Structure formats: structure tokens, C-alpha cells
Amino acid sequence: MHAFSRRLQEGPLLCDGGMGSFLYARGVELDPCFDALNLTQPRLVQSVHTEYIAVGAEAIETNTFGANRLKLAAFGPLFARAVYAPLPALDGVQ
């Protein structure tokens, strides 16, 4: 059995919360493409992941909630950056 499946059998898994709400609370306006922040403000996105982990989140998601090809056409290789953006937040996490 995969480690993730074993972990789910232990009980509820605490996940991160609303990335968009957190970014808005940090001063990002509602109009911009939050997904594009993976390219334009990667440290801001990473800091949100870091804070969720610091308060006990056991699983974090990529910052790609509104991602679709029409919305992101102007931003190029966004998905690869979004997938790797949380990794620095995981340094030292077991």
C-alpha cells in the first residue's frame, strides 16, 4: 500500500486552506490572475505554503485553482512553476 493511502487510513488529513483568500489578505487585489503569481511573485506564494505547514497542514495544493488555457494563455509555463513552487516550503518537513 502506498504511504499516502496508509496515512489516510489513520484518520482525517489536515490540508491547507484557501490560497486566494490568503493572498487577498496579503494585499493582492481580486482582479489579477492568482495563478500567475507563481511566476510574478513566487516568494509570496511560497510564504503562504510555508505558513500553512507551520500551523499543521499535512497536505498542500498547488496555486492553480483558476487555471485554464484561456485564462493563462499570456503566462506561458505556469503549471511547471506552480507544481514546484511549494517545494521550498517543505525543507525540513518530515
MOKA-V438754 format. One record per backbone hydrogen bond with DSSP energy under -0.5 kcal/mol. CO is the residue of the C=O (numbers start at 0). NH is the residue of the N-H. Records with the same first field share a line. If there is no record, write none. Layout:
CO->NH + NH
//
This chain:
1->5
2->6
3->7
4->8
5->9
6->9 + 10
7->10
11->13
12->14
13->57 + 58
16->18
17->21
18->22
19->23
20->24
21->25
22->27
23->26
31->33
32->35 + 36
33->36
34->37
35->38 + 39
36->40
40->43 + 44
41->45
42->46
43->47
44->48
45->49
46->50
47->51
48->52
49->53
50->54
51->56
52->55
58->15
61->63
63->66
67->71
68->72
69->72
71->74
72->75
75->77
76->80
77->81
78->82
79->83
80->84
81->85
83->86
84->87
85->88 + 89
86->89
87->90
89->92
//
